[in-house]
Amino acid sequence: MAFIRKFKTGSGATGVQVCWKQGGEVVKTVHVGSANSEYGLEKLLKKAQKIMDEGKRPLFDLEKFDKKP
């Protein structure tokens, strides 16, 4: 299971990490970055979501709905 972790750094910025848990224990952590503004934090959260979504298959194949008969 993957989740996004936000935390305060020593300098007061907000850090963003993507963590993976297995059996209740964190087994992998990827540091995405640190932000000092809301805009920067928003960008980091979007990047973290993309990292979490890598390798996932979509539930629906939306391309087949875009094709014209």
PDB file of N, CA, C and O in Angstrom:
ATOM      1  N   MET A   1       0.837  -1.168   0.000  1.00  0.00           N
ATOM      2  CA  MET A   1       0.000   0.000   0.000  1.00  0.00           C
ATOM      3  C   MET A   1       0.888   1.239   0.000  1.00  0.00           C
ATOM      4  O   MET A   1       1.835   1.327   0.782  1.00  0.00           O
ATOM      5  N   ALA A   2       0.591   2.179  -0.859  1.00  0.00           N
ATOM      6  CA  ALA A   2       1.371   3.407  -0.954  1.00  0.00           C
ATOM      7  C   ALA A   2       0.569   4.575  -0.386  1.00  0.00           C
ATOM      8  O   ALA A   2      -0.660   4.600  -0.452  1.00  0.00           O
ATOM      9  N   PHE A   3       1.295   5.537   0.172  1.00  0.00           N
ATOM     10  CA  PHE A   3       0.645   6.748   0.672  1.00  0.00           C
ATOM     11  C   PHE A   3       1.622   7.916   0.587  1.00  0.00           C
ATOM     12  O   PHE A   3       2.835   7.729   0.490  1.00  0.00           O
ATOM     13  N   ILE A   4       1.064   9.126   0.627  1.00  0.00           N
ATOM     14  CA  ILE A   4       1.863  10.344   0.573  1.00  0.00           C
ATOM     15  C   ILE A   4       2.024  10.866   1.994  1.00  0.00           C
ATOM     16  O   ILE A   4       1.050  10.992   2.736  1.00  0.00           O
ATOM     17  N   ARG A   5       3.250  11.163   2.360  1.00  0.00           N
ATOM     18  CA  ARG A   5       3.555  11.667   3.699  1.00  0.00           C
ATOM     19  C   ARG A   5       4.027  13.107   3.591  1.00  0.00           C
ATOM     20  O   ARG A   5       4.944  13.408   2.827  1.00  0.00           O
ATOM     21  N   LYS A   6       3.403  13.999   4.356  1.00  0.00           N
ATOM     22  CA  LYS A   6       3.839  15.397   4.456  1.00  0.00           C
ATOM     23  C   LYS A   6       4.394  15.607   5.857  1.00  0.00           C
ATOM     24  O   LYS A   6       3.850  15.087   6.832  1.00  0.00           O
ATOM     25  N   PHE A   7       5.481  16.371   5.957  1.00  0.00           N
ATOM     26  CA  PHE A   7       6.107  16.610   7.253  1.00  0.00           C
ATOM     27  C   PHE A   7       6.843  17.937   7.229  1.00  0.00           C
ATOM     28  O   PHE A   7       7.198  18.440   6.163  1.00  0.00           O
ATOM     29  N   LYS A   8       7.071  18.502   8.405  1.00  0.00           N
ATOM     30  CA  LYS A   8       7.822  19.750   8.526  1.00  0.00           C
ATOM     31  C   LYS A   8       9.312  19.436   8.599  1.00  0.00           C
ATOM     32  O   LYS A   8       9.736  18.560   9.353  1.00  0.00           O
ATOM     33  N   THR A   9      10.095  20.156   7.813  1.00  0.00           N
ATOM     34  CA  THR A   9      11.550  19.984   7.841  1.00  0.00           C
ATOM     35  C   THR A   9      12.142  20.879   8.929  1.00  0.00           C
ATOM     36  O   THR A   9      11.444  21.705   9.517  1.00  0.00           O
ATOM     37  N   GLY A  10      13.421  20.705   9.183  1.00  0.00           N
ATOM     38  CA  GLY A  10      14.105  21.519  10.181  1.00  0.00           C
ATOM     39  C   GLY A  10      14.101  22.992   9.847  1.00  0.00           C
ATOM     40  O   GLY A  10      14.138  23.834  10.745  1.00  0.00           O
ATOM     41  N   SER A  11      14.057  23.317   8.558  1.00  0.00           N
ATOM     42  CA  SER A  11      14.071  24.723   8.141  1.00  0.00           C
ATOM     43  C   SER A  11      12.673  25.330   8.090  1.00  0.00           C
ATOM     44  O   SER A  11      12.521  26.509   7.772  1.00  0.00           O
ATOM     45  N   GLY A  12      11.650  24.531   8.402  1.00  0.00           N
ATOM     46  CA  GLY A  12      10.284  25.053   8.406  1.00  0.00           C
ATOM     47  C   GLY A  12       9.513  24.807   7.127  1.00  0.00           C
ATOM     48  O   GLY A  12       8.330  25.138   7.047  1.00  0.00           O
ATOM     49  N   ALA A  13      10.159  24.231   6.123  1.00  0.00           N
ATOM     50  CA  ALA A  13       9.472  23.905   4.876  1.00  0.00           C
ATOM     51  C   ALA A  13       8.627  22.647   5.085  1.00  0.00           C
ATOM     52  O   ALA A  13       8.729  21.982   6.116  1.00  0.00           O
ATOM     53  N   THR A  14       7.798  22.335   4.096  1.00  0.00           N
ATOM     54  CA  THR A  14       7.004  21.112   4.149  1.00  0.00           C
ATOM     55  C   THR A  14       7.607  20.104   3.188  1.00  0.00           C
ATOM     56  O   THR A  14       7.710  20.365   1.990  1.00  0.00           O
ATOM     57  N   GLY A  15       8.006  18.950   3.711  1.00  0.00           N
ATOM     58  CA  GLY A  15       8.569  17.887   2.899  1.00  0.00           C
ATOM     59  C   GLY A  15       7.476  16.928   2.452  1.00  0.00           C
ATOM     60  O   GLY A  15       6.470  16.748   3.138  1.00  0.00           O
ATOM     61  N   VAL A  16       7.690  16.311   1.284  1.00  0.00           N
ATOM     62  CA  VAL A  16       6.732  15.353   0.731  1.00  0.00           C
ATOM     63  C   VAL A  16       7.485  14.077   0.376  1.00  0.00           C
ATOM     64  O   VAL A  16       8.524  14.117  -0.284  1.00  0.00           O
ATOM     65  N   GLN A  17       6.950  12.949   0.822  1.00  0.00           N
ATOM     66  CA  GLN A  17       7.519  11.641   0.522  1.00  0.00           C
ATOM     67  C   GLN A  17       6.400  10.707   0.064  1.00  0.00           C
ATOM     68  O   GLN A  17       5.239  10.873   0.440  1.00  0.00           O
ATOM     69  N   VAL A  18       6.771   9.728  -0.751  1.00  0.00           N
ATOM     70  CA  VAL A  18       5.867   8.631  -1.080  1.00  0.00           C
ATOM     71  C   VAL A  18       6.413   7.416  -0.344  1.00  0.00           C
ATOM     72  O   VAL A  18       7.582   7.059  -0.494  1.00  0.00           O
ATOM     73  N   CYS A  19       5.552   6.783   0.458  1.00  0.00           N
ATOM     74  CA  CYS A  19       5.968   5.630   1.264  1.00  0.00           C
ATOM     75  C   CYS A  19       5.129   4.418   0.888  1.00  0.00           C
ATOM     76  O   CYS A  19       3.951   4.535   0.550  1.00  0.00           O
ATOM     77  N   TRP A  20       5.763   3.247   0.954  1.00  0.00           N
ATOM     78  CA  TRP A  20       5.069   1.981   0.708  1.00  0.00           C
ATOM     79  C   TRP A  20       5.134   1.163   1.984  1.00  0.00           C
ATOM     80  O   TRP A  20       6.195   1.006   2.588  1.00  0.00           O
ATOM     81  N   LYS A  21       3.970   0.640   2.386  1.00  0.00           N
ATOM     82  CA  LYS A  21       3.893  -0.207   3.579  1.00  0.00           C
ATOM     83  C   LYS A  21       3.596  -1.637   3.190  1.00  0.00           C
ATOM     84  O   LYS A  21       2.879  -1.904   2.226  1.00  0.00           O
ATOM     85  N   GLN A  22       4.158  -2.548   3.955  1.00  0.00           N
ATOM     86  CA  GLN A  22       3.875  -3.969   3.784  1.00  0.00           C
ATOM     87  C   GLN A  22       3.859  -4.592   5.169  1.00  0.00           C
ATOM     88  O   GLN A  22       4.849  -4.522   5.896  1.00  0.00           O
ATOM     89  N   GLY A  23       2.754  -5.192   5.531  1.00  0.00           N
ATOM     90  CA  GLY A  23       2.638  -5.796   6.846  1.00  0.00           C
ATOM     91  C   GLY A  23       2.749  -4.788   7.980  1.00  0.00           C
ATOM     92  O   GLY A  23       3.275  -5.106   9.046  1.00  0.00           O
ATOM     93  N   GLY A  24       2.254  -3.571   7.755  1.00  0.00           N
ATOM     94  CA  GLY A  24       2.291  -2.545   8.786  1.00  0.00           C
ATOM     95  C   GLY A  24       3.632  -1.860   8.961  1.00  0.00           C
ATOM     96  O   GLY A  24       3.801  -1.063   9.884  1.00  0.00           O
ATOM     97  N   GLU A  25       4.588  -2.154   8.092  1.00  0.00           N
ATOM     98  CA  GLU A  25       5.931  -1.590   8.198  1.00  0.00           C
ATOM     99  C   GLU A  25       6.299  -0.882   6.895  1.00  0.00           C
ATOM    100  O   GLU A  25       6.057  -1.413   5.811  1.00  0.00           O
ATOM    101  N   VAL A  26       6.878   0.305   6.995  1.00  0.00           N
ATOM    102  CA  VAL A  26       7.312   1.040   5.810  1.00  0.00           C
ATOM    103  C   VAL A  26       8.517   0.318   5.216  1.00  0.00           C
ATOM    104  O   VAL A  26       9.532   0.128   5.887  1.00  0.00           O
ATOM    105  N   VAL A  27       8.393  -0.084   3.942  1.00  0.00           N
ATOM    106  CA  VAL A  27       9.465  -0.843   3.301  1.00  0.00           C
ATOM    107  C   VAL A  27      10.218  -0.025   2.251  1.00  0.00           C
ATOM    108  O   VAL A  27      11.323  -0.394   1.855  1.00  0.00           O
ATOM    109  N   LYS A  28       9.625   1.083   1.798  1.00  0.00           N
ATOM    110  CA  LYS A  28      10.291   1.909   0.792  1.00  0.00           C
ATOM    111  C   LYS A  28       9.804   3.340   0.934  1.00  0.00           C
ATOM    112  O   LYS A  28       8.622   3.582   1.176  1.00  0.00           O
ATOM    113  N   THR A  29      10.724   4.289   0.782  1.00  0.00           N
ATOM    114  CA  THR A  29      10.392   5.707   0.858  1.00  0.00           C
ATOM    115  C   THR A  29      11.108   6.437  -0.268  1.00  0.00           C
ATOM    116  O   THR A  29      12.302   6.238  -0.491  1.00  0.00           O
ATOM    117  N   VAL A  30      10.364   7.286  -0.977  1.00  0.00           N
ATOM    118  CA  VAL A  30      10.943   8.132  -2.023  1.00  0.00           C
ATOM    119  C   VAL A  30      10.678   9.582  -1.638  1.00  0.00           C
ATOM    120  O   VAL A  30       9.529   9.996  -1.485  1.00  0.00           O
ATOM    121  N   HIS A  31      11.759  10.347  -1.482  1.00  0.00           N
ATOM    122  CA  HIS A  31      11.617  11.768  -1.155  1.00  0.00           C
ATOM    123  C   HIS A  31      11.316  12.525  -2.442  1.00  0.00           C
ATOM    124  O   HIS A  31      12.089  12.468  -3.398  1.00  0.00           O
ATOM    125  N   VAL A  32      10.189  13.236  -2.463  1.00  0.00           N
ATOM    126  CA  VAL A  32       9.773  13.981  -3.654  1.00  0.00           C
ATOM    127  C   VAL A  32      10.381  15.376  -3.632  1.00  0.00           C
ATOM    128  O   VAL A  32      10.828  15.870  -4.667  1.00  0.00           O
ATOM    129  N   GLY A  33      10.404  16.013  -2.471  1.00  0.00           N
ATOM    130  CA  GLY A  33      10.980  17.349  -2.379  1.00  0.00           C
ATOM    131  C   GLY A  33      10.447  18.104  -1.178  1.00  0.00           C
ATOM    132  O   GLY A  33       9.708  17.559  -0.358  1.00  0.00           O
ATOM    133  N   SER A  34      10.841  19.385  -1.086  1.00  0.00           N
ATOM    134  CA  SER A  34      10.396  20.265  -0.006  1.00  0.00           C
ATOM    135  C   SER A  34       9.904  21.567  -0.607  1.00  0.00           C
ATOM    136  O   SER A  34      10.447  22.047  -1.603  1.00  0.00           O
ATOM    137  N   ALA A  35       8.870  22.139   0.005  1.00  0.00           N
ATOM    138  CA  ALA A  35       8.275  23.368  -0.517  1.00  0.00           C
ATOM    139  C   ALA A  35       8.126  24.397   0.593  1.00  0.00           C
ATOM    140  O   ALA A  35       7.886  24.060   1.753  1.00  0.00           O
ATOM    141  N   ASN A  36       8.275  25.666   0.205  1.00  0.00           N
ATOM    142  CA  ASN A  36       8.098  26.770   1.149  1.00  0.00           C
ATOM    143  C   ASN A  36       6.821  27.554   0.895  1.00  0.00           C
ATOM    144  O   ASN A  36       6.519  28.496   1.627  1.00  0.00           O
ATOM    145  N   SER A  37       6.061  27.176  -0.138  1.00  0.00           N
ATOM    146  CA  SER A  37       4.823  27.890  -0.459  1.00  0.00           C
ATOM    147  C   SER A  37       3.714  26.887  -0.769  1.00  0.00           C
ATOM    148  O   SER A  37       3.974  25.710  -1.019  1.00  0.00           O
ATOM    149  N   GLU A  38       2.480  27.372  -0.747  1.00  0.00           N
ATOM    150  CA  GLU A  38       1.339  26.516  -1.073  1.00  0.00           C
ATOM    151  C   GLU A  38       1.411  26.042  -2.523  1.00  0.00           C
ATOM    152  O   GLU A  38       1.078  24.896  -2.824  1.00  0.00           O
ATOM    153  N   TYR A  39       1.846  26.929  -3.419  1.00  0.00           N
ATOM    154  CA  TYR A  39       1.966  26.565  -4.836  1.00  0.00           C
ATOM    155  C   TYR A  39       2.999  25.451  -5.022  1.00  0.00           C
ATOM    156  O   TYR A  39       2.758  24.488  -5.751  1.00  0.00           O
ATOM    157  N   GLY A  40       4.139  25.587  -4.365  1.00  0.00           N
ATOM    158  CA  GLY A  40       5.181  24.571  -4.452  1.00  0.00           C
ATOM    159  C   GLY A  40       4.725  23.246  -3.866  1.00  0.00           C
ATOM    160  O   GLY A  40       5.034  22.185  -4.408  1.00  0.00           O
ATOM    161  N   LEU A  41       3.990  23.302  -2.760  1.00  0.00           N
ATOM    162  CA  LEU A  41       3.477  22.092  -2.125  1.00  0.00           C
ATOM    163  C   LEU A  41       2.482  21.397  -3.037  1.00  0.00           C
ATOM    164  O   LEU A  41       2.480  20.170  -3.139  1.00  0.00           O
ATOM    165  N   GLU A  42       1.637  22.174  -3.698  1.00  0.00           N
ATOM    166  CA  GLU A  42       0.652  21.614  -4.628  1.00  0.00           C
ATOM    167  C   GLU A  42       1.342  20.867  -5.773  1.00  0.00           C
ATOM    168  O   GLU A  42       0.911  19.782  -6.163  1.00  0.00           O
ATOM    169  N   LYS A  43       2.415  21.456  -6.307  1.00  0.00           N
ATOM    170  CA  LYS A  43       3.164  20.809  -7.386  1.00  0.00           C
ATOM    171  C   LYS A  43       3.802  19.504  -6.901  1.00  0.00           C
ATOM    172  O   LYS A  43       3.791  18.505  -7.620  1.00  0.00           O
ATOM    173  N   LEU A  44       4.354  19.510  -5.693  1.00  0.00           N
ATOM    174  CA  LEU A  44       4.986  18.309  -5.156  1.00  0.00           C
ATOM    175  C   LEU A  44       3.959  17.201  -4.907  1.00  0.00           C
ATOM    176  O   LEU A  44       4.246  16.026  -5.137  1.00  0.00           O
ATOM    177  N   LEU A  45       2.771  17.568  -4.441  1.00  0.00           N
ATOM    178  CA  LEU A  45       1.731  16.570  -4.200  1.00  0.00           C
ATOM    179  C   LEU A  45       1.271  15.929  -5.505  1.00  0.00           C
ATOM    180  O   LEU A  45       0.999  14.729  -5.544  1.00  0.00           O
ATOM    181  N   LYS A  46       1.182  16.722  -6.572  1.00  0.00           N
ATOM    182  CA  LYS A  46       0.827  16.165  -7.885  1.00  0.00           C
ATOM    183  C   LYS A  46       1.921  15.222  -8.381  1.00  0.00           C
ATOM    184  O   LYS A  46       1.628  14.164  -8.939  1.00  0.00           O
ATOM    185  N   LYS A  47       3.171  15.605  -8.177  1.00  0.00           N
ATOM    186  CA  LYS A  47       4.284  14.748  -8.584  1.00  0.00           C
ATOM    187  C   LYS A  47       4.277  13.448  -7.784  1.00  0.00           C
ATOM    188  O   LYS A  47       4.533  12.379  -8.338  1.00  0.00           O
ATOM    189  N   ALA A  48       3.988  13.534  -6.489  1.00  0.00           N
ATOM    190  CA  ALA A  48       3.914  12.347  -5.640  1.00  0.00           C
ATOM    191  C   ALA A  48       2.794  11.420  -6.108  1.00  0.00           C
ATOM    192  O   ALA A  48       2.962  10.200  -6.113  1.00  0.00           O
ATOM    193  N   GLN A  49       1.660  11.986  -6.497  1.00  0.00           N
ATOM    194  CA  GLN A  49       0.550  11.165  -6.978  1.00  0.00           C
ATOM    195  C   GLN A  49       0.943  10.443  -8.263  1.00  0.00           C
ATOM    196  O   GLN A  49       0.577   9.284  -8.456  1.00  0.00           O
ATOM    197  N   LYS A  50       1.679  11.112  -9.140  1.00  0.00           N
ATOM    198  CA  LYS A  50       2.144  10.460 -10.370  1.00  0.00           C
ATOM    199  C   LYS A  50       3.081   9.297 -10.054  1.00  0.00           C
ATOM    200  O   LYS A  50       3.021   8.255 -10.706  1.00  0.00           O
ATOM    201  N   ILE A  51       3.942   9.473  -9.059  1.00  0.00           N
ATOM    202  CA  ILE A  51       4.854   8.394  -8.660  1.00  0.00           C
ATOM    203  C   ILE A  51       4.049   7.207  -8.153  1.00  0.00           C
ATOM    204  O   ILE A  51       4.364   6.060  -8.469  1.00  0.00           O
ATOM    205  N   MET A  52       3.012   7.477  -7.367  1.00  0.00           N
ATOM    206  CA  MET A  52       2.178   6.395  -6.839  1.00  0.00           C
ATOM    207  C   MET A  52       1.419   5.672  -7.950  1.00  0.00           C
ATOM    208  O   MET A  52       1.186   4.466  -7.865  1.00  0.00           O
ATOM    209  N   ASP A  53       1.035   6.407  -8.987  1.00  0.00           N
ATOM    210  CA  ASP A  53       0.224   5.835 -10.063  1.00  0.00           C
ATOM    211  C   ASP A  53       1.041   5.082 -11.112  1.00  0.00           C
ATOM    212  O   ASP A  53       0.466   4.390 -11.952  1.00  0.00           O
ATOM    213  N   GLU A  54       2.367   5.202 -11.079  1.00  0.00           N
ATOM    214  CA  GLU A  54       3.204   4.504 -12.055  1.00  0.00           C
ATOM    215  C   GLU A  54       2.969   2.998 -11.966  1.00  0.00           C
ATOM    216  O   GLU A  54       2.956   2.423 -10.878  1.00  0.00           O
ATOM    217  N   GLY A  55       2.787   2.381 -13.102  1.00  0.00           N
ATOM    218  CA  GLY A  55       2.631   0.932 -13.149  1.00  0.00           C
ATOM    219  C   GLY A  55       1.229   0.438 -12.872  1.00  0.00           C
ATOM    220  O   GLY A  55       0.964  -0.759 -12.986  1.00  0.00           O
ATOM    221  N   LYS A  56       0.324   1.335 -12.511  1.00  0.00           N
ATOM    222  CA  LYS A  56      -1.058   0.912 -12.274  1.00  0.00           C
ATOM    223  C   LYS A  56      -1.809   0.869 -13.597  1.00  0.00           C
ATOM    224  O   LYS A  56      -1.609   1.714 -14.469  1.00  0.00           O
ATOM    225  N   ARG A  57      -2.668  -0.121 -13.730  1.00  0.00           N
ATOM    226  CA  ARG A  57      -3.519  -0.196 -14.909  1.00  0.00           C
ATOM    227  C   ARG A  57      -4.804   0.558 -14.624  1.00  0.00           C
ATOM    228  O   ARG A  57      -5.323   0.490 -13.510  1.00  0.00           O
ATOM    229  N   PRO A  58      -5.329   1.276 -15.609  1.00  0.00           N
ATOM    230  CA  PRO A  58      -6.594   1.971 -15.380  1.00  0.00           C
ATOM    231  C   PRO A  58      -7.738   0.974 -15.247  1.00  0.00           C
ATOM    232  O   PRO A  58      -7.690  -0.120 -15.809  1.00  0.00           O
ATOM    233  N   LEU A  59      -8.748   1.357 -14.511  1.00  0.00           N
ATOM    234  CA  LEU A  59      -9.910   0.504 -14.310  1.00  0.00           C
ATOM    235  C   LEU A  59     -10.698   0.342 -15.606  1.00  0.00           C
ATOM    236  O   LEU A  59     -11.237  -0.729 -15.886  1.00  0.00           O
ATOM    237  N   PHE A  60     -10.759   1.415 -16.394  1.00  0.00           N
ATOM    238  CA  PHE A  60     -11.476   1.393 -17.667  1.00  0.00           C
ATOM    239  C   PHE A  60     -10.539   1.828 -18.789  1.00  0.00           C
ATOM    240  O   PHE A  60      -9.647   2.650 -18.576  1.00  0.00           O
ATOM    241  N   ASP A  61     -10.741   1.280 -19.969  1.00  0.00           N
ATOM    242  CA  ASP A  61      -9.988   1.704 -21.146  1.00  0.00           C
ATOM    243  C   ASP A  61     -10.762   2.836 -21.796  1.00  0.00           C
ATOM    244  O   ASP A  61     -11.666   2.593 -22.596  1.00  0.00           O
ATOM    245  N   LEU A  62     -10.412   4.078 -21.457  1.00  0.00           N
ATOM    246  CA  LEU A  62     -11.161   5.233 -21.934  1.00  0.00           C
ATOM    247  C   LEU A  62     -10.961   5.491 -23.419  1.00  0.00           C
ATOM    248  O   LEU A  62     -11.797   6.143 -24.045  1.00  0.00           O
ATOM    249  N   GLU A  63      -9.875   4.993 -23.998  1.00  0.00           N
ATOM    250  CA  GLU A  63      -9.618   5.213 -25.417  1.00  0.00           C
ATOM    251  C   GLU A  63     -10.681   4.560 -26.286  1.00  0.00           C
ATOM    252  O   GLU A  63     -11.005   5.086 -27.351  1.00  0.00           O
ATOM    253  N   LYS A  64     -11.229   3.437 -25.864  1.00  0.00           N
ATOM    254  CA  LYS A  64     -12.230   2.766 -26.686  1.00  0.00           C
ATOM    255  C   LYS A  64     -13.520   3.575 -26.752  1.00  0.00           C
ATOM    256  O   LYS A  64     -14.293   3.421 -27.698  1.00  0.00           O
ATOM    257  N   PHE A  65     -13.764   4.433 -25.765  1.00  0.00           N
ATOM    258  CA  PHE A  65     -14.963   5.267 -25.785  1.00  0.00           C
ATOM    259  C   PHE A  65     -14.775   6.481 -26.690  1.00  0.00           C
ATOM    260  O   PHE A  65     -15.757   7.069 -27.141  1.00  0.00           O
ATOM    261  N   ASP A  66     -13.528   6.864 -26.961  1.00  0.00           N
ATOM    262  CA  ASP A  66     -13.252   8.011 -27.829  1.00  0.00           C
ATOM    263  C   ASP A  66     -13.309   7.649 -29.312  1.00  0.00           C
ATOM    264  O   ASP A  66     -13.417   8.544 -30.150  1.00  0.00           O
ATOM    265  N   LYS A  67     -13.241   6.380 -29.653  1.00  0.00           N
ATOM    266  CA  LYS A  67     -13.237   5.959 -31.048  1.00  0.00           C
ATOM    267  C   LYS A  67     -14.626   6.130 -31.652  1.00  0.00           C
ATOM    268  O   LYS A  67     -15.650   5.832 -31.036  1.00  0.00           O
ATOM    269  N   LYS A  68     -14.611   6.625 -32.888  1.00  0.00           N
ATOM    270  CA  LYS A  68     -15.882   6.814 -33.602  1.00  0.00           C
ATOM    271  C   LYS A  68     -16.204   5.531 -34.371  1.00  0.00           C
ATOM    272  O   LYS A  68     -15.306   4.899 -34.929  1.00  0.00           O
ATOM    273  N   PRO A  69     -17.480   5.148 -34.402  1.00  0.00           N
ATOM    274  CA  PRO A  69     -17.870   3.914 -35.117  1.00  0.00           C
ATOM    275  C   PRO A  69     -17.693   3.998 -36.608  1.00  0.00           C
ATOM    276  O   PRO A  69     -17.982   3.035 -37.319  1.00  0.00           O
TER     277      PRO A  69
END
